Amino acid sequence: MGPDDSPPDARPRPSQGRALDLRVEAGRHYCLGLALATVIAQRMEHLKIKKLRIRRIRAAATVIALLLASLSFSVGQASAYVYPGPYFEIQNQATGLCLEASPDYNPQQLEAHDCGTSDDQFFSIWNQNWLIDAARAPLTGGGICLATDSYSDALSVNCGNNTYALSWKYTSAAGAWTVFASPNGCYLKIVGDSTVACMPGFNGPETKWRMIYGPRHYSQTTAADFTGDGKADIIARDNSNGNLMMWVHDAGGGFNAPKVLTGGWDFTETTAGDFNNDGKADLIARDASGNLWMWYGNGDGTFTSKHLVTTGWNFTQTAAADFNGDGNVDLIAKGTDNNLYIWPGNGDGTFGAPHVQTGDWNFTGTRAADFNNDGKADILARDANGNLELWLHDGGGSFNAPNKLTDGWYFTQTAAADFNGDGKVDLIGRDDATGNLMIWAGNGDGTFTAPYTLTGGW
């Protein structure tokens, strides 16, 4: 896999923080003051006012500009909404999903997706109580903001469009669950499994949100044995620069320092599996146009150039495992119709026609692996109440009723693989409250041991 195999990401990265925001705002007012005073100077010169020399006028312009910049800085510090940190994601309590703005400056319906899957999930506070898409905020001070219209639709719009309500009322204590109230008299909430709306009423977890402060260093986390040593390695995207990184498992039970696989990883739905049955783990991922691509693994931690699997991959929660026990890795994913689909693998990197496994898939963080060692893959996902549920394969092409593994599951970036080489599938996930990457060792019967920390700053 090389740099030419994926499109470069030219978008600003959310890595600069409050100091830069204040300098940018001050700079805007400096430029505004300088331009205003220069216009005054030109007008005075036009009127033949000879007693003020142009250099004195330009000096006055500088004073005006610096005064405006200083005033802006002071007002920002005295704001009722203190800037909470560098950037943050906004996570829903009921679904675990994060708000995602549209990259389109025209008004678009606000969306919610798995956290850590897009730069457009990073926000910052601007103009005291506006929520601006940090990835789209250019240095001129414009950008895309969260808003509501007169019909109480939840939208992302150009921050300069004053036909929408851009302000929000909320509490900004770090990690605390809060409601987001619009002046249009509605509250931001999740309707169904992932639809974002602004509606009356603020009771229930679907109306509760929290700001995940601090850097989310990595996303698109997946795991498999990419080097053929019998222990799973980890692949993830470095959000600071767009590089796709690999942590190879070492002989002592830890992981070696990460290495860069490729730059410009602007893909989502990154998933690992041996799709061509050569004993080497491969990768699939979706590009921004909805194309699903595959990279064959070489078995040494490197990959071939990508090739197209299919177009129109408008699916989320993509996972890979052998569900029917035929030795070929299949795909599952959730469609826009809320159905969970399965694509049977052909064992050569291609897949058969999909069929609906179940409807009303109101779950998030779907992962798949053989958690009870019966030779057929099971499904794991989080429900709207924060419970982690496990569906064991029934051996006949379907799944048993779900078992509740635990409650209070507020972990993201989950991946399932055998990390210690004992033949039992383990689970890793990011604790969004601390940024730690945790691991739960599998017992081989669909249960797990208590977690411990793999690393911090994930």
C-alpha positions as CSV (number, residue, x, y, z in Angstrom):
1,M,0.0,0.0,0.0
2,G,1.5,3.3,-1.0
3,P,0.6,7.0,-0.7
4,D,-1.0,7.0,-4.2
5,D,-3.6,4.4,-3.1
6,S,-5.8,6.8,-1.2
7,P,-6.8,10.4,-1.8
8,P,-5.0,13.1,0.1
9,D,-7.0,14.8,2.9
10,A,-6.6,18.6,2.4
11,R,-9.1,19.6,5.2
12,P,-7.9,21.4,8.3
13,R,-7.2,19.2,11.2
14,P,-8.7,19.8,14.6
15,S,-5.4,20.1,16.5
16,Q,-4.7,23.8,17.2
17,G,-6.7,24.8,20.3
18,R,-8.0,27.9,21.9
19,A,-5.0,30.1,21.5
20,L,-5.2,29.9,17.8
21,D,-8.9,30.5,17.8
22,L,-8.4,33.7,19.8
23,R,-5.5,34.8,17.5
24,V,-7.6,34.1,14.4
25,E,-10.6,36.1,15.9
26,A,-8.2,39.0,16.8
27,G,-6.7,38.9,13.4
28,R,-10.1,39.2,11.8
29,H,-10.8,42.3,13.8
30,Y,-7.4,43.7,13.1
31,C,-7.9,43.3,9.3
32,L,-11.4,44.8,9.7
33,G,-10.1,47.8,11.6
34,L,-7.3,48.3,9.1
35,A,-9.6,48.1,6.2
36,L,-12.1,50.5,7.7
37,A,-9.4,53.1,8.7
38,T,-7.8,52.9,5.2
39,V,-11.2,53.6,3.6
40,I,-11.5,56.6,5.9
41,A,-8.0,57.7,4.9
42,Q,-8.8,57.4,1.2
43,R,-12.0,59.4,1.6
44,M,-10.3,62.2,3.5
45,E,-7.6,62.3,0.8
46,H,-10.3,62.6,-1.8
47,L,-11.8,65.5,0.1
48,K,-8.4,67.2,0.0
49,I,-8.0,67.3,3.8
50,K,-4.3,68.2,3.7
51,K,-3.6,68.6,7.4
52,L,-3.5,64.9,8.1
53,R,-0.8,63.1,6.4
54,I,-1.4,59.6,5.1
55,R,1.1,58.0,7.4
56,R,-0.6,59.5,10.4
57,I,-3.9,58.1,9.2
58,R,-2.3,54.7,8.7
59,A,-0.9,54.9,12.2
60,A,-4.4,55.7,13.4
61,A,-5.7,52.7,11.4
62,T,-3.2,50.5,13.2
63,V,-4.4,51.8,16.6
64,I,-8.0,51.2,15.7
65,A,-7.3,47.7,14.5
66,L,-5.3,46.8,17.6
67,L,-8.1,48.2,19.8
68,L,-10.7,46.1,18.0
69,A,-8.5,43.0,18.3
70,S,-7.9,43.7,22.0
71,L,-11.7,44.2,22.5
72,S,-12.5,40.9,20.8
73,F,-10.0,39.1,23.0
74,S,-11.5,40.6,26.2
75,V,-15.1,39.8,25.3
76,G,-14.1,36.2,24.4
77,Q,-12.5,35.7,27.8
78,A,-15.5,37.2,29.7
79,S,-18.0,34.9,27.8
80,A,-20.5,33.0,29.8
81,Y,-19.4,29.9,27.8
82,V,-15.8,29.3,28.5
83,Y,-13.9,27.5,25.7
84,P,-13.8,24.0,27.1
85,G,-10.6,22.7,25.5
86,P,-9.0,22.2,22.1
87,Y,-11.9,20.4,20.3
88,F,-14.6,17.9,21.3
89,E,-17.1,15.4,19.9
90,I,-20.8,15.5,21.0
91,Q,-21.9,12.0,21.9
92,N,-25.5,10.8,22.5
93,Q,-26.3,8.8,25.7
94,A,-28.9,6.5,24.2
95,T,-27.0,5.4,21.1
96,G,-23.3,6.2,21.8
97,L,-23.2,8.0,18.4
98,C,-21.6,11.3,17.8
99,L,-23.0,14.3,15.9
100,E,-21.6,14.9,12.5
101,A,-21.9,18.1,10.4
102,S,-22.1,18.0,6.6
103,P,-19.1,19.3,4.7
104,D,-21.6,21.1,2.4
105,Y,-22.1,24.8,3.3
106,N,-25.7,24.6,2.1
107,P,-28.2,23.6,4.8
108,Q,-28.1,19.8,5.4
109,Q,-29.8,17.5,7.9
110,L,-27.6,16.9,10.9
111,E,-26.4,13.3,11.2
112,A,-25.1,10.9,13.9
113,H,-22.5,8.2,13.3
114,D,-20.0,6.1,15.2
115,C,-17.7,8.4,17.1
116,G,-14.2,8.9,15.7
117,T,-15.1,8.2,12.1
118,S,-15.0,11.7,10.6
119,D,-13.2,15.0,11.1
120,D,-16.7,16.6,10.8
121,Q,-17.5,15.2,14.3
122,F,-15.1,17.7,15.9
123,F,-16.6,20.9,17.1
124,S,-15.6,24.0,19.1
125,I,-17.4,26.8,20.7
126,W,-17.5,30.1,18.7
127,N,-19.3,33.4,19.2
128,Q,-20.0,32.4,22.8
129,N,-22.7,29.8,22.3
130,W,-22.4,28.6,18.7
131,L,-21.1,25.1,17.9
132,I,-18.9,25.2,14.9
133,D,-17.5,22.3,12.8
134,A,-13.8,22.5,13.7
135,A,-12.7,20.8,10.5
136,R,-14.4,23.3,8.3
137,A,-13.6,26.6,10.2
138,P,-11.2,28.5,7.9
139,L,-8.9,31.2,9.2
140,T,-11.3,33.9,7.9
141,G,-13.7,32.9,10.7
142,G,-16.4,31.3,8.6
143,G,-17.5,27.7,8.8
144,I,-20.4,25.4,9.3
145,C,-22.5,25.6,12.5
146,L,-25.2,23.5,14.2
147,A,-28.5,25.2,13.8
148,T,-32.3,24.8,13.8
149,D,-34.9,26.3,11.5
150,S,-38.4,27.5,12.1
151,Y,-39.7,24.0,11.7
152,S,-37.2,22.8,14.4
153,D,-35.2,20.7,12.0
154,A,-31.6,20.0,13.3
155,L,-29.2,21.2,10.6
156,S,-25.7,22.1,9.8
157,V,-25.5,25.4,7.9
158,N,-23.2,28.1,6.9
159,C,-22.4,30.1,10.1
160,G,-23.0,33.3,8.2
161,N,-26.6,32.4,7.3
162,N,-28.7,34.4,9.8
163,T,-32.0,32.8,8.7
164,Y,-31.3,30.0,11.2
165,A,-31.0,29.8,15.0
166,L,-27.4,29.2,15.7
167,S,-27.2,29.6,19.5
168,W,-27.6,26.8,22.0
169,K,-28.1,26.5,25.7
170,Y,-26.3,23.7,27.5
171,T,-23.9,23.0,30.4
172,S,-20.3,22.4,29.4
173,A,-18.9,20.6,32.4
174,A,-16.3,18.1,31.1
175,G,-17.9,14.7,30.4
176,A,-21.3,15.6,32.0
177,W,-24.5,14.7,30.2
178,T,-26.5,17.7,29.2
179,V,-29.3,18.8,26.9
180,F,-29.0,21.2,24.0
181,A,-31.8,23.6,23.8
182,S,-32.5,25.8,20.8
183,P,-34.2,29.2,21.0
184,N,-36.8,27.7,18.6
185,G,-38.2,25.9,21.7
186,C,-36.8,22.4,20.9
187,Y,-34.2,20.0,22.2
188,L,-31.6,18.1,20.2
189,K,-32.3,14.4,20.3
190,I,-31.9,11.1,18.5
191,V,-35.1,9.7,17.0
192,G,-35.0,5.9,16.3
193,D,-31.5,4.6,16.0
194,S,-29.6,7.5,14.3
195,T,-31.9,10.2,13.1
196,V,-31.1,13.6,14.6
197,A,-34.0,16.0,15.3
198,C,-34.9,19.0,17.5
199,M,-38.2,18.4,19.3
200,P,-40.0,19.4,22.4
201,G,-39.3,17.5,25.6
202,F,-35.9,16.7,27.2
203,N,-36.5,13.5,29.2
204,G,-34.8,10.3,28.3
205,P,-31.3,9.3,27.2
206,E,-32.0,10.2,23.6
207,T,-32.0,13.8,24.6
208,K,-28.8,13.6,26.6
209,W,-25.4,14.5,25.2
210,R,-21.8,14.9,26.4
211,M,-18.8,16.7,25.0
212,I,-15.8,14.3,24.7
213,Y,-13.0,16.8,25.4
214,G,-9.4,16.3,24.6
215,P,-7.8,14.8,21.6
216,R,-9.1,11.6,20.1
217,H,-5.8,10.5,18.7
218,Y,-7.0,7.5,16.7
219,S,-10.0,6.2,14.8
220,Q,-10.9,3.5,12.4
221,T,-9.5,0.9,14.8
222,T,-9.5,-2.7,13.6
223,A,-7.5,-5.7,14.5
224,A,-6.2,-9.0,13.0
225,D,-3.0,-11.0,12.7
226,F,-1.4,-9.1,9.9
227,T,2.1,-10.5,10.4
228,G,1.3,-14.3,10.8
229,D,2.7,-14.8,14.3
230,G,-0.6,-16.0,15.8
231,K,-1.4,-12.8,17.7
232,A,-3.5,-9.9,16.6
233,D,-2.1,-6.6,15.6
234,I,-3.9,-3.2,15.7
235,I,-4.5,-0.8,12.8
236,A,-5.9,2.7,13.3
237,R,-5.9,6.1,11.7
238,D,-3.9,8.9,13.3
239,N,-6.3,11.8,13.4
240,S,-3.6,14.4,13.6
241,N,-2.2,13.7,10.2
242,G,-4.4,11.2,8.4
243,N,-1.7,8.4,8.5
244,L,-2.9,4.8,8.8
245,M,-0.8,3.2,11.5
246,M,0.0,-0.4,12.6
247,W,1.0,-1.7,16.0
248,V,2.5,-5.1,15.7
249,H,2.1,-7.5,18.6
250,D,5.5,-8.2,20.3
251,A,6.6,-11.4,22.0
252,G,6.1,-10.1,25.5
253,G,2.4,-9.5,25.3
254,G,2.5,-5.8,24.3
255,F,2.9,-4.0,21.1
256,N,5.8,-2.5,19.2
257,A,6.0,1.2,18.3
258,P,3.6,2.0,15.5
259,K,4.7,2.2,11.9
260,V,3.1,4.2,9.1
261,L,1.3,2.1,6.5
262,T,0.1,4.9,4.3
263,G,-0.8,8.6,4.4
264,G,-4.0,10.3,3.5
265,W,-6.3,7.6,4.9
266,D,-9.6,9.4,4.2
267,F,-11.6,6.2,4.4
268,T,-14.2,4.9,6.9
269,E,-15.7,1.5,7.7
270,T,-12.2,0.1,7.9
271,T,-12.4,-3.6,8.6
272,A,-10.0,-6.6,8.6
273,G,-10.5,-10.2,7.5
274,D,-8.9,-12.9,5.3
275,F,-11.2,-12.4,2.4
276,N,-9.3,-14.5,-0.2
277,N,-8.4,-17.5,2.0
278,D,-4.7,-17.2,1.7
279,G,-4.1,-17.2,5.4
280,K,-3.2,-13.5,5.4
281,A,-5.4,-10.7,6.8
282,D,-6.7,-8.2,4.4
283,L,-8.4,-4.7,4.7
284,I,-11.6,-3.2,3.3
285,A,-12.7,0.4,3.7
286,R,-15.2,2.9,2.2
287,D,-14.2,6.1,0.4
288,A,-16.1,9.4,0.5
289,S,-17.9,8.5,-2.7
290,G,-19.4,5.3,-1.3
291,N,-16.9,2.9,-3.1
292,L,-15.8,-0.2,-1.1
293,W,-12.1,-1.0,-1.6
294,M,-10.0,-4.0,-0.6
295,W,-6.3,-4.3,0.1
296,Y,-4.9,-7.8,0.1
297,G,-2.4,-8.5,3.0
298,N,1.1,-9.8,2.2
299,G,1.3,-11.5,5.6
300,D,4.2,-9.3,6.7
301,G,2.3,-6.2,7.8
302,T,2.2,-4.8,4.3
303,F,-0.6,-4.7,1.7
304,T,-1.0,-4.7,-2.1
305,S,-2.6,-1.8,-4.0
306,K,-6.3,-1.5,-3.5
307,H,-9.0,-2.8,-5.9
308,L,-12.7,-2.0,-6.1
309,V,-15.1,-4.4,-4.4
310,T,-18.3,-2.5,-5.1
311,T,-19.8,0.9,-5.5
312,G,-22.8,2.4,-3.6
313,W,-21.7,1.1,-0.2
314,N,-24.2,3.2,1.8
315,F,-23.9,1.0,4.8
316,T,-22.5,1.5,8.3
317,Q,-21.2,-0.7,11.2
318,T,-19.4,-3.0,8.7
319,A,-17.9,-6.1,10.2
320,A,-16.3,-9.3,8.9
321,A,-16.4,-12.9,10.1
322,D,-17.4,-16.4,8.9
323,F,-21.1,-16.7,9.9
324,N,-22.0,-19.9,8.2
325,G,-18.9,-22.0,9.0
326,D,-17.9,-22.6,5.4
327,G,-14.4,-21.2,5.9
328,N,-15.1,-18.0,3.9
329,V,-15.2,-14.6,5.6
330,D,-18.6,-12.8,5.2
331,L,-19.6,-9.2,5.7
332,I,-22.4,-7.7,7.7
333,A,-23.5,-4.1,7.7
334,K,-26.4,-1.9,8.6
335,G,-28.4,-0.3,5.7
336,T,-30.2,3.0,5.6
337,D,-33.4,1.1,6.0
338,N,-32.3,0.0,9.5
339,N,-31.9,-3.6,8.3
340,L,-28.8,-5.7,9.2
341,Y,-27.5,-7.4,6.0
342,I,-25.1,-10.3,5.4
343,W,-23.0,-10.7,2.2
344,P,-21.7,-14.3,2.0
345,G,-18.0,-14.5,1.1
346,N,-16.8,-16.5,-1.8
347,G,-13.3,-17.0,-0.5
348,D,-11.7,-15.1,-3.4
349,G,-12.2,-11.5,-2.3
350,T,-15.7,-11.3,-3.7
351,F,-19.1,-11.7,-2.1
352,G,-22.6,-13.1,-3.0
353,A,-25.8,-11.1,-3.0
354,P,-26.8,-9.8,0.4
355,H,-29.8,-10.9,2.4
356,V,-31.5,-9.4,5.4
357,Q,-30.4,-11.0,8.6
358,T,-32.8,-9.0,10.8
359,G,-34.8,-5.7,10.7
360,D,-35.0,-2.9,13.2
361,W,-31.3,-3.0,14.0
362,N,-31.4,-0.2,16.6
363,F,-27.9,-0.9,17.8
364,T,-24.4,0.7,17.4
365,G,-20.8,-0.5,17.5
366,T,-21.6,-3.8,15.7
367,R,-18.7,-6.3,15.8
368,A,-18.5,-9.9,14.8
369,A,-16.2,-12.9,15.8
370,D,-16.5,-16.4,17.1
371,F,-16.7,-15.6,20.8
372,N,-17.7,-19.1,22.0
373,N,-15.4,-21.2,19.8
374,D,-18.1,-23.1,18.0
375,G,-16.7,-22.3,14.5
376,K,-19.4,-19.8,13.6
377,A,-19.3,-16.1,14.1
378,D,-21.4,-14.3,16.7
379,I,-22.5,-10.6,16.8
380,L,-21.9,-8.0,19.5
381,A,-23.5,-4.6,19.7
382,R,-24.6,-1.8,22.1
383,D,-28.3,-1.0,22.6
384,A,-29.9,2.3,23.3
385,N,-29.6,1.9,27.1
386,G,-25.9,1.4,27.0
387,N,-26.0,-2.3,27.4
388,L,-23.5,-4.5,25.5
389,E,-25.4,-7.4,24.0
390,L,-24.1,-10.7,22.4
391,W,-26.0,-12.8,19.9
392,L,-24.5,-16.3,19.7
393,H,-24.9,-18.2,16.5
394,D,-27.4,-20.9,16.8
395,G,-25.6,-23.2,14.3
396,G,-28.5,-23.2,11.8
397,G,-28.0,-19.9,10.0
398,S,-29.5,-17.6,12.6
399,F,-28.7,-16.3,16.0
400,N,-30.0,-16.9,19.6
401,A,-31.7,-14.2,21.6
402,P,-29.1,-11.7,22.9
403,N,-27.3,-12.1,26.2
404,K,-26.5,-8.9,28.1
405,L,-22.7,-8.9,28.8
406,T,-22.6,-5.6,30.7
407,D,-24.3,-2.3,31.2
408,G,-22.8,1.2,31.0
409,W,-21.0,0.4,27.8
410,Y,-19.6,3.8,26.8
411,F,-16.7,2.5,24.8
412,T,-15.9,3.2,21.1
413,Q,-13.3,2.1,18.6
414,T,-14.1,-1.5,19.6
415,A,-12.4,-4.4,17.8
416,A,-12.4,-8.2,18.3
417,A,-9.5,-10.5,17.8
418,D,-7.2,-13.0,19.6
419,F,-4.6,-10.7,21.1
420,N,-2.8,-13.2,23.4
421,G,-2.7,-16.2,21.1
422,D,-4.7,-18.5,23.4
423,G,-7.3,-19.3,20.6
424,K,-10.0,-17.2,22.3
425,V,-11.3,-13.9,20.9
426,D,-10.7,-10.8,23.0
427,L,-12.2,-7.4,22.8
428,I,-10.6,-3.9,22.8
429,G,-12.3,-0.5,23.1
430,R,-11.6,3.1,23.9
431,D,-12.9,4.5,27.2
432,D,-14.2,7.9,26.0
433,A,-14.0,9.3,29.5
434,T,-10.3,8.8,29.8
435,G,-9.0,8.1,26.3
436,N,-7.5,4.8,27.4
437,L,-7.6,1.8,25.1
438,M,-8.9,-1.2,27.2
439,I,-8.8,-4.9,26.6
440,W,-11.1,-7.6,27.8
441,A,-9.6,-11.1,27.5
442,G,-12.1,-13.7,26.1
443,N,-12.9,-16.9,28.0
444,G,-13.9,-18.7,24.9
445,D,-17.5,-19.2,26.0
446,G,-19.0,-15.8,25.2
447,T,-17.8,-14.1,28.4
448,F,-14.8,-11.9,29.2
449,T,-12.5,-11.2,32.1
450,A,-12.2,-7.8,33.8
451,P,-10.6,-5.2,31.6
452,Y,-7.1,-3.7,31.9
453,T,-5.5,-0.8,30.1
454,L,-3.4,-1.4,26.9
455,T,-2.4,2.2,26.4
456,G,-3.5,5.8,27.1
457,G,-4.2,8.7,24.7
458,W,-6.1,6.6,22.2
